């Protein structure tokens, strides 16, 4: 099936992320085949698809954690796999990642977790790293005393925010989010959506969000990319996607849950 690329090029600008003819395989199984996708600077793109379609695999391919079989992934105009180690590290400093459940190191305090990318990429004094950790905690709405706690002492929502603080430690240009509201209650999920929206606007972030949360798609995303049949079948604003006649897309965006989540307010 030919991908619907409606809305795939915003304002004619060069994409900050460009995926061309991507094929990925895991254990001999083809996850993506001839997949194309671009992300424009300053937009929030939501990636949605059914279970097992490879949404998180696609995100990992973007940041170089998933081996690519064929095709090309370019970020900031460069292919990671073709860069010298020093150049690749400079590129990696320009994005932050929030993995599912925060992926915090259990043996480190929250402040130490936030400082991990600072220690990896920079040579800063302990005092300055502590100040940066405190600043990032405030940025994501966590009280100062959270920095001295361990991940096990935090609620699920607080762990998500702590993971987000770590993702923002290096003042990234791109923020990758993998199921950021999974496991949160509706109030916590709505608050996290608002936080992402505020941060993306105030910091001028480009956001790539893998999610199944219809409320997030409605609240946060400028465009939505639908991953199915090993390809991106449709890309565009929510209303455009909802008009797509593909059976899976129609069922997802017009089912009972969708009607409740996407009803006009």
Residue frames as qw, qx, qy, qz and C-alpha x, y, z in Angstrom:
[[0.000, 0.888, 0.459, 0.000, 0.00, 0.00, 0.00],
 [0.393, 0.497, -0.030, 0.773, 1.29, 3.45, -0.89],
 [0.326, -0.420, -0.497, 0.686, 1.87, 5.69, 2.12],
 [0.033, 0.892, 0.363, 0.267, -0.27, 8.79, 2.45],
 [0.547, -0.079, -0.189, 0.812, 2.23, 11.61, 2.97],
 [0.073, -0.824, -0.318, -0.463, -0.30, 14.41, 3.35],
 [0.393, -0.898, 0.081, -0.179, 1.24, 17.07, 5.57],
 [0.916, -0.169, -0.027, 0.363, 4.62, 15.35, 5.52],
 [0.513, 0.171, -0.001, 0.841, 6.54, 18.52, 4.59],
 [0.175, -0.861, -0.405, 0.252, 5.76, 21.55, 6.71],
 [0.006, -0.946, 0.066, 0.318, 6.54, 24.97, 5.26],
 [0.740, 0.635, -0.175, 0.134, 9.02, 23.39, 2.84],
 [0.246, -0.814, 0.511, -0.126, 11.72, 23.34, 5.51],
 [0.513, 0.343, -0.784, 0.070, 14.47, 20.74, 5.64],
 [0.820, -0.463, -0.264, -0.206, 13.46, 18.01, 8.12],
 [0.260, -0.724, 0.577, -0.272, 15.41, 17.69, 11.37],
 [0.537, -0.158, 0.828, -0.037, 14.82, 13.91, 11.14],
 [0.637, 0.442, -0.321, -0.543, 14.54, 12.14, 7.80],
 [0.587, -0.138, 0.797, -0.033, 13.94, 8.40, 7.43],
 [0.555, 0.505, -0.371, -0.547, 14.16, 6.96, 3.92],
 [0.787, 0.242, -0.523, -0.219, 13.39, 3.41, 2.77],
 [0.252, -0.512, 0.719, -0.398, 14.04, 1.99, 6.25],
 [0.855, -0.070, -0.471, -0.203, 14.07, -1.76, 6.80],
 [0.228, -0.539, 0.690, -0.427, 14.66, -3.26, 10.24],
 [0.805, -0.052, -0.565, -0.175, 14.74, -6.89, 11.33],
 [0.377, -0.526, 0.615, -0.450, 14.77, -8.55, 14.74],
 [0.559, -0.138, 0.801, -0.162, 15.42, -12.27, 15.09],
 [0.213, 0.068, 0.849, 0.478, 14.85, -12.79, 11.39],
 [0.160, 0.722, 0.670, -0.066, 11.45, -11.06, 11.47],
 [0.231, 0.341, 0.225, 0.883, 10.99, -7.93, 9.38],
 [0.110, -0.573, -0.557, 0.591, 9.60, -5.13, 11.57],
 [0.255, 0.782, 0.046, -0.566, 9.70, -2.25, 9.07],
 [0.613, 0.181, 0.596, 0.486, 9.96, -2.44, 5.28],
 [0.276, 0.401, 0.380, 0.786, 10.64, 0.56, 3.02],
 [0.237, -0.799, -0.494, 0.247, 9.45, 2.98, 5.69],
 [0.308, 0.423, 0.077, 0.849, 9.58, 6.73, 5.07],
 [0.342, -0.833, -0.421, 0.108, 9.06, 9.52, 7.60],
 [0.377, 0.382, -0.154, 0.830, 10.26, 13.06, 8.24],
 [0.382, -0.738, -0.460, 0.314, 10.02, 15.31, 11.28],
 [0.273, 0.743, 0.073, 0.607, 10.18, 19.08, 11.00],
 [0.334, 0.089, -0.461, 0.817, 11.92, 21.40, 13.41],
 [0.208, -0.096, 0.291, -0.929, 9.67, 22.63, 16.21],
 [0.690, -0.160, -0.356, -0.610, 6.80, 20.19, 15.64],
 [0.464, -0.230, 0.777, -0.360, 5.44, 17.51, 17.94],
 [0.595, 0.191, -0.634, -0.456, 4.93, 14.29, 16.00],
 [0.684, -0.214, 0.570, -0.401, 2.97, 11.44, 17.52],
 [0.353, 0.262, -0.846, -0.302, 3.66, 7.90, 16.29],
 [0.685, -0.056, 0.463, -0.559, 0.74, 5.53, 16.75],
 [0.545, 0.244, -0.729, -0.336, 0.14, 1.92, 15.76],
 [0.890, -0.294, -0.177, -0.299, -1.12, -1.39, 16.99],
 [0.655, -0.585, 0.478, -0.005, 0.74, -3.60, 19.45],
 [0.776, -0.089, 0.545, 0.303, 3.77, -5.24, 17.88],
 [0.578, 0.788, 0.182, 0.108, 3.99, -2.85, 14.94],
 [0.735, 0.088, -0.028, 0.671, 7.44, -1.64, 15.98],
 [0.042, -0.956, -0.125, -0.261, 6.77, 1.86, 17.30],
 [0.542, -0.789, 0.252, 0.141, 9.48, 1.70, 19.95],
 [0.784, 0.004, 0.394, 0.479, 11.82, -0.06, 17.50],
 [0.403, 0.746, 0.250, 0.467, 11.38, 2.88, 15.14],
 [0.260, -0.954, 0.088, -0.116, 12.23, 5.33, 17.91],
 [0.726, -0.504, 0.364, 0.294, 15.35, 3.32, 18.79],
 [0.707, 0.358, 0.355, 0.497, 16.36, 3.31, 15.12],
 [0.146, 0.936, 0.099, 0.305, 16.17, 7.11, 15.14],
 [0.340, -0.882, 0.307, -0.109, 18.59, 7.40, 18.05],
 [0.408, 0.608, -0.680, 0.040, 20.96, 4.67, 16.90],
 [0.465, -0.337, 0.737, -0.356, 20.03, 1.97, 19.41],
 [0.828, 0.254, 0.467, -0.180, 18.46, -0.30, 16.77],
 [0.351, -0.258, 0.678, 0.592, 20.54, -1.74, 13.95],
 [0.563, 0.579, 0.014, -0.589, 19.23, -0.73, 10.55],
 [0.761, 0.119, 0.599, 0.217, 19.09, -3.37, 7.84],
 [0.404, 0.365, 0.457, 0.703, 18.56, -1.10, 4.85],
 [0.031, -0.892, -0.370, -0.258, 17.69, 2.52, 4.25],
 [0.379, 0.308, -0.225, 0.843, 18.80, 5.72, 5.89],
 [0.363, -0.828, -0.410, 0.119, 18.11, 7.69, 9.06],
 [0.397, 0.384, -0.091, 0.829, 19.40, 11.26, 9.07],
 [0.365, -0.820, -0.386, 0.213, 19.27, 13.55, 12.10],
 [0.154, -0.865, 0.125, 0.461, 20.39, 17.16, 11.73],
 [0.559, 0.746, -0.278, -0.231, 21.34, 16.20, 8.17],
 [0.098, 0.567, -0.817, 0.039, 23.75, 13.43, 9.22],
 [0.891, -0.079, -0.405, -0.191, 23.62, 9.64, 9.28],
 [0.586, -0.704, 0.365, -0.169, 24.74, 8.48, 12.72],
 [0.948, -0.078, 0.278, 0.133, 26.21, 5.22, 11.49],
 [0.714, 0.534, 0.048, 0.450, 28.58, 7.02, 9.14],
 [0.070, -0.924, 0.184, -0.329, 30.01, 9.47, 11.68],
 [0.459, 0.311, -0.655, 0.513, 33.24, 9.26, 13.63],
 [0.485, -0.457, -0.689, 0.284, 32.72, 8.56, 17.34],
 [0.216, -0.280, -0.263, 0.898, 33.46, 12.16, 18.38],
 [0.231, -0.081, -0.344, -0.906, 31.03, 13.58, 15.82],
 [0.488, -0.381, -0.738, -0.269, 28.34, 11.09, 16.83],
 [0.391, -0.418, -0.601, 0.558, 28.69, 12.10, 20.47],
 [0.009, -0.157, -0.032, 0.987, 28.23, 15.75, 19.55],
 [0.395, -0.207, -0.553, -0.704, 25.06, 14.85, 17.66],
 [0.515, -0.385, -0.764, 0.050, 23.73, 12.73, 20.53],
 [0.224, -0.243, -0.442, 0.834, 24.15, 15.67, 22.91],
 [0.199, -0.007, -0.188, -0.962, 21.46, 17.46, 20.93],
 [0.629, -0.295, -0.474, -0.541, 18.62, 15.14, 21.92],
 [0.279, -0.256, 0.740, -0.555, 17.11, 13.71, 25.09],
 [0.526, -0.100, -0.769, -0.349, 15.13, 10.50, 25.56],
 [0.526, -0.231, 0.520, -0.632, 12.42, 9.53, 28.02],
 [0.313, 0.054, -0.927, -0.199, 12.07, 5.75, 27.94],
 [0.653, -0.448, -0.455, -0.408, 9.05, 3.87, 29.24],
 [0.749, -0.569, -0.319, 0.116, 8.74, 3.97, 33.04],
 [0.213, -0.954, 0.208, 0.017, 11.52, 6.56, 33.22],
 [0.888, 0.265, -0.224, 0.302, 14.32, 3.93, 33.02],
 [0.176, -0.870, 0.350, -0.298, 16.07, 5.50, 36.01],
 [0.543, 0.274, -0.728, 0.316, 19.08, 3.84, 37.64],
 [0.683, -0.605, -0.365, -0.185, 17.76, 2.39, 40.89],
 [0.748, -0.298, -0.266, 0.530, 21.08, 2.69, 42.75],
 [0.289, 0.169, -0.005, 0.942, 21.38, 6.43, 42.05],
 [0.082, 0.558, 0.483, -0.670, 19.44, 9.28, 43.57],
 [0.438, 0.792, 0.426, 0.009, 17.18, 11.31, 41.30],
 [0.015, 0.938, -0.225, -0.264, 19.75, 14.12, 41.19],
 [0.404, -0.438, 0.724, 0.346, 22.50, 11.65, 40.28],
 [0.575, 0.411, 0.690, 0.158, 20.27, 10.21, 37.55],
 [0.312, 0.930, 0.166, -0.104, 19.80, 13.67, 36.05],
 [0.162, -0.844, 0.437, 0.266, 23.56, 14.19, 36.16],
 [0.800, -0.010, 0.554, 0.232, 24.36, 11.02, 34.20],
 [0.628, 0.660, 0.260, 0.320, 24.37, 12.74, 30.75],
 [0.044, -0.977, 0.194, -0.080, 26.27, 15.69, 32.21],
 [0.601, -0.561, 0.545, 0.160, 29.00, 13.34, 33.43],
 [0.792, 0.237, 0.504, 0.252, 29.05, 11.53, 30.09],
 [0.514, 0.707, 0.283, 0.395, 29.34, 14.58, 27.86],
 [0.039, 0.900, -0.104, 0.422, 30.74, 17.43, 29.97],
 [0.622, -0.029, -0.502, 0.601, 33.38, 18.15, 32.58],
 [0.256, -0.735, -0.098, -0.621, 31.56, 20.18, 35.22],
 [0.014, 0.309, -0.693, 0.652, 32.10, 20.82, 38.90],
 [0.190, -0.344, -0.904, 0.169, 29.95, 18.98, 41.41],
 [0.068, 0.454, 0.386, -0.800, 28.42, 22.29, 42.51],
 [0.316, 0.291, -0.350, -0.832, 27.37, 23.18, 38.96],
 [0.320, -0.089, -0.892, -0.307, 25.94, 19.70, 38.31],
 [0.096, -0.411, -0.788, 0.447, 23.89, 19.95, 41.51],
 [0.183, 0.440, 0.120, -0.871, 22.58, 23.34, 40.41],
 [0.344, 0.158, -0.627, -0.681, 21.63, 21.99, 36.98],
 [0.239, -0.230, -0.943, 0.000, 19.86, 18.99, 38.54],
 [0.019, 0.472, 0.585, -0.659, 17.87, 21.30, 40.81],
 [0.252, 0.369, -0.197, -0.873, 16.95, 23.49, 37.85],
 [0.344, 0.025, -0.799, -0.493, 15.73, 20.54, 35.79],
 [0.127, -0.344, -0.884, 0.291, 13.66, 19.23, 38.72],
 [0.151, 0.495, 0.315, -0.796, 11.93, 22.61, 38.96],
 [0.246, 0.266, -0.510, -0.781, 11.41, 22.63, 35.20],
 [0.391, -0.132, -0.847, -0.334, 9.38, 19.41, 35.32],
 [0.552, -0.514, -0.121, -0.646, 7.43, 20.43, 38.42],
 [0.804, -0.255, -0.501, 0.196, 9.17, 18.34, 41.07],
 [0.405, -0.908, 0.067, -0.091, 10.07, 19.79, 44.52],
 [0.203, 0.772, -0.579, 0.164, 13.78, 20.28, 45.39],
 [0.543, -0.431, 0.674, -0.255, 13.82, 17.48, 47.96],
 [0.937, 0.281, 0.091, -0.185, 13.08, 14.95, 45.20],
 [0.482, 0.716, -0.500, 0.074, 16.73, 15.11, 44.15],
 [0.159, -0.511, 0.781, -0.321, 17.89, 13.28, 47.28],
 [0.808, -0.006, 0.439, -0.393, 15.39, 10.44, 46.88],
 [0.216, -0.194, 0.892, 0.345, 15.83, 7.15, 45.04],
 [0.381, -0.009, -0.573, -0.725, 13.52, 6.06, 42.20],
 [0.369, -0.283, -0.885, 0.011, 11.85, 3.40, 44.39],
 [0.113, -0.401, -0.559, 0.717, 10.69, 6.17, 46.72],
 [0.209, 0.225, -0.175, -0.935, 8.78, 7.97, 43.97],
 [0.654, 0.415, 0.497, -0.391, 5.30, 7.47, 42.57],
 [0.649, 0.319, 0.571, 0.388, 4.94, 6.43, 38.93],
 [0.266, 0.920, 0.233, 0.168, 4.14, 9.98, 37.87],
 [0.296, -0.898, 0.278, 0.168, 7.13, 11.38, 39.73],
 [0.676, -0.218, 0.575, 0.407, 9.43, 8.81, 38.13],
 [0.542, 0.635, 0.438, 0.333, 8.18, 9.91, 34.71],
 [0.035, 0.996, 0.007, 0.087, 8.96, 13.52, 35.56],
 [0.532, -0.676, 0.433, 0.269, 12.37, 12.60, 36.94],
 [0.695, 0.132, 0.568, 0.421, 13.12, 10.73, 33.71],
 [0.355, 0.849, 0.292, 0.261, 12.01, 13.78, 31.78],
 [0.259, -0.939, 0.190, 0.124, 14.31, 15.98, 33.86],
 [0.635, -0.350, 0.556, 0.407, 17.21, 13.71, 32.90],
 [0.592, 0.495, 0.520, 0.366, 16.17, 13.86, 29.22],
 [0.151, 0.955, 0.148, 0.206, 16.34, 17.67, 29.46],
 [0.665, -0.609, 0.054, 0.429, 19.68, 17.77, 31.27],
 [0.534, -0.113, 0.377, 0.748, 21.70, 18.73, 28.19],
 [0.259, 0.618, 0.071, -0.739, 19.20, 21.35, 26.92],
 [0.450, 0.107, 0.789, 0.405, 18.32, 19.19, 23.89],
 [0.267, 0.227, -0.314, -0.882, 16.82, 20.34, 20.62],
 [0.638, -0.068, -0.606, -0.470, 14.89, 17.09, 20.12],
 [0.436, -0.248, 0.686, -0.527, 12.95, 15.22, 22.79],
 [0.510, 0.018, -0.794, -0.330, 12.07, 11.56, 22.19],
 [0.510, -0.203, 0.517, -0.657, 9.25, 10.15, 24.34],
 [0.367, 0.016, -0.901, -0.230, 8.34, 6.46, 24.47],
 [0.492, -0.527, -0.669, -0.183, 4.79, 5.97, 25.82],
 [0.145, 0.329, -0.409, 0.839, 5.15, 8.90, 28.25],
 [0.520, -0.291, 0.197, -0.778, 1.68, 8.57, 29.81],
 [0.732, -0.059, -0.661, -0.152, 1.56, 4.75, 30.03],
 [0.552, -0.213, -0.696, 0.407, 0.68, 3.62, 33.54],
 [0.012, 0.012, -0.305, 0.952, -0.54, 7.03, 34.69],
 [0.156, 0.587, 0.739, -0.292, -4.06, 7.69, 35.92],
 [0.314, 0.738, 0.458, 0.382, -6.16, 10.09, 33.80],
 [0.192, -0.977, -0.049, 0.076, -5.35, 13.10, 35.98],
 [0.559, -0.566, 0.405, 0.451, -1.63, 12.36, 35.98],
 [0.577, 0.259, 0.576, 0.519, -1.63, 11.69, 32.24],
 [0.185, 0.895, 0.335, 0.229, -3.42, 14.97, 31.50],
 [0.336, -0.906, 0.141, 0.216, -0.95, 16.86, 33.69],
 [0.618, -0.285, 0.518, 0.518, 1.98, 15.21, 31.89],
 [0.471, 0.582, 0.512, 0.421, 0.51, 16.13, 28.51],
 [0.017, -0.987, -0.140, -0.072, 0.23, 19.76, 29.60],
 [0.527, -0.694, 0.322, 0.370, 3.82, 19.68, 30.84],
 [0.618, 0.077, 0.559, 0.547, 5.09, 18.41, 27.48],
 [0.286, 0.802, 0.417, 0.318, 3.06, 21.04, 25.67],
 [0.228, -0.969, 0.019, 0.096, 4.43, 23.83, 27.87],
 [0.597, -0.503, 0.435, 0.448, 8.02, 22.63, 27.58],
 [0.594, 0.318, 0.544, 0.500, 7.88, 22.19, 23.82],
 [0.175, 0.902, 0.290, 0.270, 6.54, 25.73, 23.41],
 [0.324, -0.934, 0.119, 0.092, 8.80, 27.47, 25.94],
 [0.569, -0.505, 0.528, 0.378, 12.00, 25.63, 24.97],
 [0.483, 0.642, -0.354, -0.480, 11.34, 25.42, 21.22],
 [0.455, -0.261, 0.849, 0.057, 11.67, 21.64, 21.23],
 [0.609, 0.192, -0.586, -0.499, 11.08, 19.19, 18.44],
 [0.545, -0.211, 0.696, -0.418, 9.19, 16.28, 20.03],
 [0.551, 0.123, -0.739, -0.367, 8.80, 12.72, 18.73],
 [0.496, -0.211, 0.594, -0.597, 6.28, 10.83, 20.85],
 [0.377, -0.050, -0.894, -0.236, 5.41, 7.14, 20.60],
 [0.327, 0.004, 0.568, -0.755, 2.01, 6.78, 22.21],
 [0.115, -0.348, -0.884, -0.289, -1.31, 4.96, 22.13],
 [0.060, -0.519, -0.566, 0.638, -2.97, 7.68, 24.23],
 [0.214, 0.661, 0.559, 0.453, -5.69, 9.39, 22.22],
 [0.234, -0.935, -0.214, 0.158, -5.80, 12.29, 24.67],
 [0.491, -0.526, 0.307, 0.623, -2.08, 12.90, 24.11],
 [0.413, 0.270, 0.605, 0.625, -2.55, 12.83, 20.36],
 [0.026, 0.840, 0.475, 0.262, -5.29, 15.44, 20.64],
 [0.367, -0.900, -0.101, 0.211, -3.61, 17.67, 23.23],
 [0.499, -0.638, 0.349, 0.471, 0.06, 17.63, 22.29],
 [0.584, -0.001, 0.617, 0.527, 0.66, 16.54, 18.70],
 [0.242, 0.564, -0.208, -0.761, 0.82, 18.76, 15.63],
 [0.645, 0.326, -0.535, -0.438, 0.89, 15.74, 13.34],
 [0.783, -0.209, 0.543, -0.220, 0.32, 12.02, 13.70],
 [0.362, 0.438, -0.761, -0.313, 2.15, 9.22, 11.88],
 [0.886, -0.085, 0.244, -0.384, 0.30, 5.88, 11.69],
 [0.048, 0.481, -0.867, -0.119, 2.54, 2.81, 11.67],
 [0.809, 0.104, 0.481, -0.321, 0.94, -0.34, 10.26],
 [0.887, 0.440, 0.137, 0.038, 1.76, -3.02, 7.69],
 [0.779, -0.176, 0.127, 0.588, 5.47, -2.33, 8.37],
 [0.334, 0.370, 0.221, 0.838, 5.21, 1.19, 6.96],
 [0.077, 0.367, 0.322, -0.869, 3.96, 4.66, 7.77],
 [0.242, 0.498, 0.791, 0.262, 0.53, 4.52, 6.16],
 [0.019, 0.859, 0.351, 0.373, -0.55, 8.08, 6.88],
 [0.434, -0.219, -0.270, 0.831, 0.94, 11.31, 8.24],
 [0.023, -0.543, -0.298, -0.785, -0.91, 14.50, 9.00],
 [0.266, -0.264, 0.376, -0.848, -2.93, 16.52, 11.50],
 [0.293, 0.096, 0.867, -0.390, -5.47, 14.67, 13.61],
 [0.591, 0.470, 0.281, -0.592, -8.49, 15.66, 11.55],
 [0.488, 0.539, -0.562, -0.395, -6.77, 14.55, 8.35],
 [0.058, 0.220, -0.970, 0.089, -5.88, 11.19, 9.89],
 [0.423, 0.215, 0.707, -0.524, -9.44, 10.67, 11.10],
 [0.640, 0.524, -0.019, -0.562, -10.67, 10.98, 7.53],
 [0.151, 0.437, -0.846, -0.267, -8.36, 8.24, 6.30],
 [0.841, -0.006, -0.130, -0.526, -10.45, 5.22, 5.14],
 [0.420, 0.303, -0.847, 0.120, -7.88, 2.54, 6.02],
 [0.708, -0.435, -0.505, -0.235, -9.73, 0.00, 8.22],
 [0.637, -0.274, -0.479, 0.539, -7.27, 0.03, 11.15],
 [0.154, 0.106, -0.113, 0.976, -7.01, 3.82, 11.14],
 [0.435, -0.405, -0.328, -0.735, -10.79, 4.19, 10.99],
 [0.729, -0.433, -0.530, -0.013, -11.35, 1.73, 13.84],
 [0.551, -0.147, -0.396, 0.720, -8.67, 3.34, 16.01],
 [0.083, -0.004, -0.084, 0.993, -9.84, 6.91, 15.56],
 [0.480, -0.214, -0.262, -0.809, -13.60, 6.27, 15.43],
 [0.511, -0.229, -0.824, 0.087, -14.09, 3.52, 18.02],
 [0.468, -0.772, -0.419, -0.096, -15.88, 4.08, 21.35],
 [0.601, -0.511, -0.114, 0.604, -12.74, 5.22, 23.18],
 [0.348, 0.115, 0.278, 0.888, -11.82, 7.56, 20.36],
 [0.136, -0.680, -0.480, -0.538, -15.28, 9.11, 20.25],
 [0.530, -0.779, -0.300, 0.147, -15.03, 9.88, 23.97],
 [0.598, -0.398, 0.065, 0.692, -11.44, 11.17, 23.88],
 [0.293, 0.050, 0.388, 0.872, -11.75, 13.18, 20.68],
 [0.010, 0.778, 0.621, 0.093, -15.20, 14.64, 21.22],
 [0.166, 0.623, 0.014, 0.764, -15.30, 18.45, 20.88],
 [0.398, -0.386, -0.583, 0.594, -14.91, 20.26, 24.21]]
